[in-house]
Amino acid sequence: MSCRSCGYVAECPHCSVSLTYHHSPDLQQSLLRCHYCNHTQVQPQHCPVCQSSYFRFFGSGTQRVMEELQKKFPHLRVIRFDSDTTRRKGSHRQLLDQFAQGDADLMVGTQMLTKGIDLPQVQLVAVLAADSLLNIPDFRASERTFQTLLQVAGRAGRGEQPGRVLLQTYSPEHPVIQAVQQYAFQPFVEAELSHRQGSGYPPL
């Protein structure tokens, strides 16, 4: 749950991880729950910080992204790369080969695209809703976000042409986003270890 106006994210008051949206048909209301200590609270209708009404659960899948692209850029050739389109044996390689051969202008995919893919012609990588990684209710969320964003950034500019990386975020000042921008590996690790030790999370 996050505010589209100010970037506030609902967090557990005990565990310092984000709360997850749950709808309760029995109570006919939406709840926010911590997946660590089971702290539960009613979903506010407005942002507790700025009172904006744009305080909603977050996330959009590859299908939704494809729909928006087709509306705005009907002539763009797009390949979708996710668990649905790569279910058949050999489909991973087939889609990557199509892209490598120039049969598409753009590839839209999930985190499956972040590792082990070497396509020299890729000059631009964009991460939509980087906050959705950052606000997963897990004490390792910062570490995993940093790792994933650096990996996906490494997909751009692997050929002769330089690469460019765009991150869409409601929290540009967040330490993880700042560390990714600056490729500040060592300062990030030191800060993350200090935070975990202070919160009682491993490694201790």
C-alpha positions as CSV (number, residue, x, y, z in Angstrom):
1,M,0.0,0.0,0.0
2,S,1.5,3.3,-1.0
3,C,0.4,6.9,-1.6
4,R,0.7,8.1,-5.2
5,S,0.9,11.7,-4.0
6,C,3.7,11.7,-1.4
7,G,5.2,8.2,-1.7
8,Y,4.3,7.1,1.9
9,V,4.3,3.3,2.4
10,A,2.3,1.6,5.1
11,E,4.7,-0.2,7.4
12,C,4.3,-2.5,10.4
13,P,4.9,-0.6,13.6
14,H,6.8,-3.6,15.0
15,C,8.8,-5.1,12.2
16,S,9.7,-2.2,9.8
17,V,8.4,-4.1,6.8
18,S,5.6,-3.0,4.5
19,L,2.1,-4.1,5.2
20,T,0.3,-6.2,2.6
21,Y,-3.2,-5.5,1.3
22,H,-5.9,-8.2,2.1
23,H,-9.6,-8.0,1.4
24,S,-11.8,-9.7,4.0
25,P,-15.2,-10.8,2.4
26,D,-16.5,-11.7,5.9
27,L,-15.9,-8.3,7.3
28,Q,-16.6,-6.6,4.0
29,Q,-13.5,-4.4,4.4
30,S,-9.9,-4.2,3.3
31,L,-7.2,-4.9,5.8
32,L,-3.4,-4.3,5.9
33,R,-1.4,-7.2,7.5
34,C,2.2,-7.8,8.4
35,H,3.4,-11.2,7.2
36,Y,5.9,-11.4,10.0
37,C,4.0,-10.7,13.3
38,N,0.4,-10.7,11.9
39,H,-0.2,-7.1,13.0
40,T,-3.5,-6.1,11.2
41,Q,-5.2,-2.8,10.7
42,V,-8.0,-1.4,8.7
43,Q,-7.0,0.1,5.4
44,P,-7.2,3.9,5.6
45,Q,-9.2,5.6,2.9
46,H,-6.8,8.5,2.8
47,C,-3.0,8.8,3.1
48,P,-2.1,9.2,6.9
49,V,0.7,11.7,5.9
50,C,-0.8,14.0,3.2
51,Q,-4.5,13.0,3.3
52,S,-4.5,12.2,-0.4
53,S,-7.2,9.9,-1.7
54,Y,-4.6,8.2,-3.9
55,F,-3.6,5.7,-1.2
56,R,-3.9,2.3,-2.9
57,F,-2.4,-1.1,-3.3
58,F,0.4,-1.1,-5.9
59,G,1.4,-3.2,-8.8
60,S,0.7,-3.8,-12.5
61,G,1.6,-6.9,-14.5
62,T,3.2,-7.3,-17.9
63,Q,-0.3,-7.7,-19.5
64,R,-1.3,-4.3,-18.3
65,V,1.9,-2.7,-19.6
66,M,1.4,-4.4,-23.0
67,E,-2.2,-3.0,-23.2
68,E,-1.0,0.6,-22.4
69,L,1.8,0.3,-25.0
70,Q,-0.5,-0.9,-27.7
71,K,-2.9,2.1,-27.0
72,K,-0.2,4.7,-27.0
73,F,2.2,3.2,-29.6
74,P,0.1,0.9,-31.9
75,H,3.0,0.5,-34.4
76,L,5.6,-0.6,-31.8
77,R,6.6,-4.2,-32.1
78,V,6.7,-5.7,-28.6
79,I,7.6,-9.1,-27.2
80,R,6.2,-10.2,-23.8
81,F,8.6,-12.3,-21.7
82,D,7.0,-13.7,-18.5
83,S,5.9,-17.0,-16.9
84,D,2.9,-17.2,-19.2
85,T,4.7,-16.7,-22.5
86,T,7.7,-18.9,-21.6
87,R,5.7,-21.9,-20.4
88,R,6.4,-24.1,-23.4
89,K,9.8,-25.9,-23.7
90,G,12.2,-23.8,-25.7
91,S,10.1,-20.7,-25.6
92,H,12.7,-18.7,-23.6
93,R,15.3,-19.1,-26.3
94,Q,12.7,-18.6,-29.1
95,L,11.6,-15.2,-27.7
96,L,15.2,-14.1,-27.1
97,D,16.2,-15.1,-30.6
98,Q,13.3,-13.1,-32.1
99,F,14.4,-10.0,-30.2
100,A,18.1,-10.5,-31.1
101,Q,17.2,-10.9,-34.8
102,G,15.4,-7.5,-34.7
103,D,11.8,-8.9,-34.9
104,A,10.8,-6.5,-32.1
105,D,11.5,-3.0,-30.9
106,L,10.9,-3.6,-27.2
107,M,10.7,-6.5,-24.8
108,V,8.4,-6.3,-21.7
109,G,9.2,-8.8,-19.0
110,T,9.4,-9.7,-15.4
111,Q,12.5,-10.2,-13.2
112,M,13.2,-13.3,-15.4
113,L,15.0,-10.8,-17.7
114,T,17.4,-9.6,-15.1
115,K,19.9,-12.4,-15.1
116,G,22.2,-14.1,-17.7
117,I,20.9,-12.4,-20.8
118,D,23.5,-10.9,-23.1
119,L,21.9,-8.8,-26.0
120,P,24.5,-6.3,-27.3
121,Q,21.9,-4.2,-29.1
122,V,20.0,-3.2,-25.9
123,Q,20.7,0.4,-25.3
124,L,17.8,1.3,-22.9
125,V,16.5,-0.5,-19.9
126,A,13.5,0.8,-17.9
127,V,12.2,-0.5,-14.6
128,L,8.6,0.2,-13.9
129,A,7.5,0.6,-10.3
130,A,10.9,-0.1,-8.7
131,D,9.0,0.6,-5.4
132,S,7.1,-2.6,-5.8
133,L,10.4,-4.5,-5.2
134,L,11.5,-2.2,-2.4
135,N,8.3,-2.5,-0.4
136,I,8.0,-6.3,-0.4
137,P,7.2,-7.3,3.2
138,D,10.6,-9.0,3.8
139,F,13.6,-7.7,5.8
140,R,15.8,-8.6,2.8
141,A,13.8,-6.3,0.5
142,S,16.5,-3.6,0.3
143,E,19.2,-6.1,-0.4
144,R,17.2,-7.9,-3.1
145,T,16.1,-4.6,-4.7
146,F,19.6,-3.3,-4.9
147,Q,20.8,-6.6,-6.4
148,T,18.0,-6.8,-8.9
149,L,18.2,-3.2,-10.1
150,L,22.0,-3.5,-10.6
151,Q,21.5,-6.7,-12.5
152,V,18.9,-5.3,-14.8
153,A,20.9,-2.1,-15.3
154,G,23.7,-4.4,-16.5
155,R,21.6,-5.5,-19.5
156,A,22.0,-2.1,-21.2
157,G,25.1,-1.0,-23.1
158,R,26.7,-4.4,-23.5
159,G,27.6,-3.8,-27.1
160,E,29.4,-0.9,-28.8
161,Q,26.7,1.7,-28.0
162,P,26.4,3.1,-24.5
163,G,23.5,2.1,-22.4
164,R,20.9,4.1,-20.4
165,V,18.8,3.0,-17.5
166,L,15.6,4.6,-16.3
167,L,14.0,3.8,-12.9
168,Q,10.4,4.8,-12.2
169,T,10.0,5.4,-8.4
170,Y,7.9,7.4,-5.9
171,S,10.9,7.4,-3.6
172,P,13.9,8.8,-5.5
173,E,15.6,9.8,-2.3
174,H,15.4,6.3,-0.8
175,P,18.9,5.1,0.2
176,V,18.6,2.0,-2.1
177,I,17.6,4.0,-5.2
178,Q,20.4,6.5,-4.4
179,A,22.9,3.6,-4.0
180,V,21.8,2.1,-7.4
181,Q,22.2,5.4,-9.1
182,Q,25.7,5.8,-7.8
183,Y,26.7,2.1,-8.0
184,A,27.7,2.6,-4.4
185,F,28.0,-1.1,-3.4
186,Q,30.2,-0.8,-0.3
187,P,28.4,2.1,1.4
188,F,25.1,0.3,0.7
189,V,26.3,-3.0,2.3
190,E,27.7,-1.2,5.4
191,A,24.4,0.8,5.9
192,E,22.3,-2.3,5.4
193,L,24.3,-4.4,7.9
194,S,24.1,-1.6,10.4
195,H,20.3,-1.4,10.0
196,R,19.8,-5.2,10.3
197,Q,21.9,-5.4,13.4
198,G,19.9,-2.5,15.0
199,S,16.6,-4.3,14.1
200,G,17.7,-7.7,15.2
201,Y,17.6,-9.2,11.7
202,P,20.3,-11.6,10.4
203,P,23.2,-11.6,9.9
204,L,23.9,-10.7,13.5
